[in-house]
Structures are given as C-alpha cells and as structure tokens.
Amino acid sequence: MQIEVKIDSSYIDPKVIILAASMTEDVHIILSKLSDQAPQIISGSKDNKIEIIEPEDLIRIYARAGKVFAVTHKGEYALRLRLYEIEEWLPTHQFVRISNSEIINLKNVNNFDLSFTGTICVKLASGTITYVSRRYVSKLKKILGI
C-alpha cells in the first residue's frame, strides 16, 4: 500500500482519495476507520445496568444465538453491536478474529496449543479454552510469526 500526503493551503477541509483496482478488505478497513459511523465507546449490559467497557479490559468477544457478548475480568456483558462492527473499531495489533463468531485479545492469552491437527487451541487468562477455526489458522500464524 502506498500513502501519499500533499499539503496545499487551498484546501480548507482535508480530502481523502483512495485509488484501488477493486474494493478489497484493506480498502473496506480504511473506509470504516475514516467514517464517523464507528462507535467511540463500547457499552455492555449486565444485571440491567449499562457499563462502559475499555478495550484493554476485554478478554474475548463472541457471538452466540444471534447475540454478541464481551467477556472481561469483571464478567460477561451483552453488546448491541455486531461482531464485525466491534472488530473494525478495536486495535488490530491487539485483537484478532479467530473464527466467524469470536475475537480475542492477544494480551489476555496464556498460550497457544498447536498439537491439534488443523486448528489451534487457545487458553485465555480467564481460564477459558477456545479454538481457532481452520479458516483463520494461517492468519493467526502470520500474526504470531510462526
């Protein structure tokens, strides 16, 4: 990806132009980061109360039965956002999608067990054990440098 910045005093407001051969995942990510539609905070409900959830407090975010949940050290919260909306907002160097229904915080991983054929077992700091789906194994290995 090439990035070019031109400073021109004739422009009052910044203008962003994206040139690409097709609409790729990278272009989609750039668009979502630039748009004002991304949430500024994550809020979750627990015990009929809404709480603000800081990204660094997240252990995992997962979807089950059409709902999205966030797990922190304080407990589990129901979220109103979709999984892909949360994924776009979270820092990509800290959070990684491991399946169609789950995102994990790499800073809350105890270890990765590669002994399973075709998948990776993930043990989280909370004691939860989850698995990387085959579709996401190569992406995770690239992130981990293995």
C-alpha positions as CSV (number, residue, x, y, z in Angstrom):
1,M,0.0,0.0,0.0
2,Q,1.3,3.4,-0.9
3,I,0.5,6.5,1.2
4,E,0.9,10.0,-0.2
5,V,0.2,13.3,1.7
6,K,0.0,16.6,-0.2
7,I,-0.1,19.8,1.8
8,D,-2.0,22.5,-0.1
9,S,-3.3,25.7,1.5
10,S,-6.1,25.9,-1.0
11,Y,-7.9,23.0,0.8
12,I,-9.9,24.2,3.8
13,D,-11.1,20.7,4.8
14,P,-8.9,17.6,4.4
15,K,-9.8,15.5,1.4
16,V,-9.0,11.7,1.2
17,I,-8.9,9.9,-2.2
18,I,-8.4,6.1,-2.3
19,L,-7.2,4.7,-5.6
20,A,-7.5,0.9,-5.9
21,A,-8.1,-1.7,-8.6
22,S,-11.0,-3.2,-6.7
23,M,-12.8,-3.0,-3.4
24,T,-10.5,-5.1,-1.2
25,E,-10.6,-5.9,2.5
26,D,-7.9,-3.2,3.1
27,V,-10.0,-0.6,1.3
28,H,-13.0,-1.5,3.4
29,I,-11.0,-1.3,6.6
30,I,-9.6,2.2,5.6
31,L,-13.1,3.4,4.8
32,S,-14.5,2.2,8.1
33,K,-11.7,3.8,10.1
34,L,-12.2,7.1,8.3
35,S,-16.0,7.1,8.7
36,D,-17.8,8.7,11.6
37,Q,-20.0,5.6,12.0
38,A,-17.6,3.7,14.1
39,P,-18.5,3.7,17.8
40,Q,-16.4,5.8,20.1
41,I,-17.0,3.5,23.1
42,I,-18.2,0.0,23.8
43,S,-21.0,-0.3,26.2
44,G,-22.4,-3.6,27.5
45,S,-25.3,-4.6,29.7
46,K,-25.1,-6.8,32.8
47,D,-27.7,-7.1,35.5
48,N,-30.0,-4.5,33.9
49,K,-27.1,-1.9,34.0
50,I,-25.1,-0.4,31.2
51,E,-21.4,-0.2,31.7
52,I,-18.6,1.3,29.6
53,I,-16.0,-1.4,28.6
54,E,-12.5,-0.3,27.9
55,P,-10.8,-2.2,25.0
56,E,-7.8,-3.2,27.3
57,D,-10.3,-4.9,29.7
58,L,-11.7,-7.2,27.0
59,I,-10.7,-10.8,27.1
60,R,-12.9,-12.1,24.3
61,I,-15.9,-11.1,22.2
62,Y,-18.1,-13.8,20.8
63,A,-21.5,-14.3,19.2
64,R,-23.9,-17.0,20.3
65,A,-27.6,-17.5,19.5
66,G,-27.7,-14.2,17.5
67,K,-26.3,-12.1,20.3
68,V,-22.9,-10.7,20.9
69,F,-21.2,-10.9,24.3
70,A,-18.0,-9.4,25.7
71,V,-16.0,-11.1,28.5
72,T,-13.9,-9.0,30.8
73,H,-12.3,-9.8,34.2
74,K,-15.5,-8.2,35.8
75,G,-17.8,-10.6,34.0
76,E,-19.8,-11.1,30.8
77,Y,-21.7,-8.3,29.1
78,A,-24.3,-8.3,26.3
79,L,-23.5,-5.9,23.5
80,R,-25.7,-4.2,21.0
81,L,-23.1,-4.0,18.3
82,R,-22.4,-6.7,15.7
83,L,-19.2,-8.6,15.8
84,Y,-17.8,-7.1,12.6
85,E,-18.6,-3.5,13.9
86,I,-16.6,-4.2,17.0
87,E,-13.7,-5.8,15.0
88,E,-13.4,-2.6,12.9
89,W,-13.2,-0.4,16.0
90,L,-10.7,-2.5,18.0
91,P,-6.9,-2.0,17.6
92,T,-5.7,-4.6,15.1
93,H,-2.3,-5.1,16.8
94,Q,-4.1,-6.3,20.0
95,F,-7.3,-8.1,18.8
96,V,-7.6,-10.9,16.3
97,R,-10.6,-12.8,14.9
98,I,-10.1,-16.5,15.4
99,S,-13.5,-17.7,14.0
100,N,-16.6,-16.3,12.4
101,S,-18.0,-15.9,15.9
102,E,-15.1,-14.9,18.1
103,I,-12.4,-12.2,18.6
104,I,-9.7,-12.5,21.2
105,N,-7.4,-10.0,23.0
106,L,-3.9,-11.3,22.3
107,K,-2.7,-9.6,25.6
108,N,-5.0,-12.0,27.5
109,V,-3.8,-15.2,26.0
110,N,-1.8,-17.6,28.2
111,N,-0.8,-19.9,25.4
112,F,-1.5,-21.4,22.0
113,D,-1.5,-25.2,21.7
114,L,-0.5,-26.3,18.1
115,S,-0.7,-30.0,18.8
116,F,-4.2,-30.2,17.4
117,T,-4.3,-31.1,13.7
118,G,-5.8,-28.4,11.5
119,T,-6.6,-26.0,14.3
120,I,-5.1,-24.2,17.3
121,C,-6.3,-24.4,20.9
122,V,-6.1,-21.1,22.8
123,K,-6.0,-20.8,26.6
124,L,-7.1,-17.4,27.8
125,A,-6.0,-15.7,31.0
126,S,-9.6,-16.2,32.4
127,G,-9.1,-20.0,32.1
128,T,-11.4,-20.2,29.0
129,I,-10.3,-22.6,26.3
130,T,-11.3,-21.8,22.7
131,Y,-10.2,-22.8,19.3
132,V,-9.1,-21.1,16.1
133,S,-11.2,-22.2,13.2
134,R,-9.3,-23.6,10.2
135,R,-10.2,-20.6,8.1
136,Y,-8.3,-18.3,10.5
137,V,-5.3,-20.5,11.4
138,S,-3.0,-19.1,8.7
139,K,-3.9,-15.5,9.6
140,L,-3.1,-16.2,13.3
141,K,0.2,-17.9,12.5
142,K,1.2,-14.9,10.4
143,I,0.4,-12.6,13.3
144,L,2.4,-14.8,15.7
145,G,5.3,-15.1,13.2
146,I,5.1,-18.9,13.0
